[in-house]
Amino acid sequence: MEIDLTKLPPGHRGVIVRVEGGVGFIKKLEYMGIRQGKIVRKISSHFLRGPQTVRVDNFDVAIGFGMARKIFVKEV
């Protein structure tokens, strides 16, 4: 079952199955190392609609709540 990144609990891992958005948005994520097929680990999420922090390839990346809602993962 795929869920958006905001619903992935902290400490859990997921593989990115799809990203919704335009070419510019997808390229911006790719520059951060976030692309389809990558495994991400959720580090933290802030209360309410704050940034989501994930670890990708040993780097921690903070993603805005709106961006995180467009990234869909399957928990592994």
C-alpha positions as CSV (number, residue, x, y, z in Angstrom):
1,M,0.0,0.0,0.0
2,E,1.5,3.4,-0.9
3,I,1.2,6.4,1.3
4,D,2.5,9.9,1.0
5,L,5.7,10.8,2.9
6,T,3.9,12.8,5.6
7,K,2.1,9.6,6.8
8,L,5.3,7.5,7.1
9,P,6.1,7.3,10.8
10,P,9.5,8.5,12.0
11,G,12.1,5.8,12.1
12,H,10.4,3.8,9.3
13,R,11.8,3.3,5.8
14,G,10.0,3.4,2.4
15,V,10.8,3.1,-1.2
16,I,9.7,5.9,-3.4
17,V,7.1,4.6,-5.9
18,R,6.0,7.8,-7.5
19,V,6.2,11.6,-7.4
20,E,3.3,13.9,-8.4
21,G,4.3,17.2,-9.9
22,G,5.7,19.0,-12.9
23,V,9.2,18.7,-14.5
24,G,10.7,21.5,-12.3
25,F,9.4,19.9,-9.1
26,I,10.7,16.5,-10.0
27,K,14.1,17.9,-11.0
28,K,14.4,19.8,-7.7
29,L,13.8,16.6,-5.8
30,E,16.3,14.7,-8.0
31,Y,19.0,17.3,-7.1
32,M,18.3,16.4,-3.4
33,G,18.7,12.7,-4.2
34,I,15.0,12.0,-4.0
35,R,13.8,10.0,-7.0
36,Q,11.6,6.9,-7.8
37,G,13.2,3.7,-6.6
38,K,15.2,5.3,-3.8
39,I,14.8,4.1,-0.2
40,V,14.3,6.9,2.3
41,R,14.2,6.8,6.1
42,K,12.0,9.3,7.9
43,I,14.0,11.0,10.6
44,S,11.4,13.4,12.0
45,S,8.3,15.4,11.2
46,H,7.3,18.6,12.9
47,F,3.9,19.2,14.6
48,L,1.1,20.1,12.3
49,R,2.3,21.1,8.8
50,G,6.0,21.5,9.4
51,P,8.9,20.2,7.4
52,Q,9.6,16.5,7.1
53,T,13.2,15.3,7.5
54,V,14.3,12.2,5.7
55,R,17.7,10.4,5.2
56,V,18.6,9.6,1.6
57,D,22.1,8.0,0.8
58,N,23.4,9.1,4.3
59,F,22.3,12.7,3.9
60,D,19.5,14.3,5.9
61,V,17.1,16.4,3.8
62,A,14.3,18.6,5.0
63,I,11.3,18.8,2.8
64,G,8.3,21.1,3.1
65,F,5.0,19.6,4.1
66,G,3.4,20.4,0.7
67,M,6.3,18.8,-1.2
68,A,6.2,15.7,1.0
69,R,2.5,15.2,0.3
70,K,3.4,14.7,-3.4
71,I,6.0,11.9,-2.7
72,F,4.5,8.5,-2.4
73,V,6.3,5.6,-0.8
74,K,5.7,2.0,0.0
75,E,6.9,1.0,3.5
76,V,9.7,-1.6,3.6
